[in-house]
Amino acid sequence: MAQSAVTVRMDSEIKSQFDKVCEQIGMSANTAFNVFVKAVVRTRSIPFEIKASPKIESMSALEVFQALRAEVESNGLPEMTLDEINQEIRLAREERRAKMEK
């Protein structure tokens, strides 16, 4: 699948805050945007609110997964396919490798 770059302009303080929230959730800003865009395309609407739980740092990975899954189910959103999940993982790994090479 061909990749395209998108430039988003925003206030630097908001970007800093966004980066911190994404880090707390366990993903990069790039991954967060990709997840958002795929959900918008899939639902043809702005389908969800993304927020960090204040207690997320004290939760185990399994507890975080279960909480996020419950939130998705309560919002009536379809689950991602295995191919979509694997693509997100590949993109996150590529991004991490690129950062490590810098």
Phi, psi and omega in degrees: 000130180289145180256148176231144177267143177232133178255130179239126178261132177206164178302136184298326178292319177296319179299317179299316179295318179298315178301319180294317179296316179300318178299319179296325179284336179099028178216163177278166176297321180299315179296319179300317178296318179296318178298315180300311183298316179297320179293320178298315180296315183296318184263348183058036178198172171277101197269349186201163175253128178259126178211150177271135175282136179300336182262006186301328181293335181267358182269148174285164180301320179295319179295319177298312179303312182296321178294316179294320179296317178298321179295317179298313180298321181291335178273357179073022181275143178290149177288154177286148176285164178299322178297319178295319179295313179298323178295318177299319179295315179300316180295319179296319179294319178298318179296317179296318178298318180298320178294321182290333180282343182286000000 
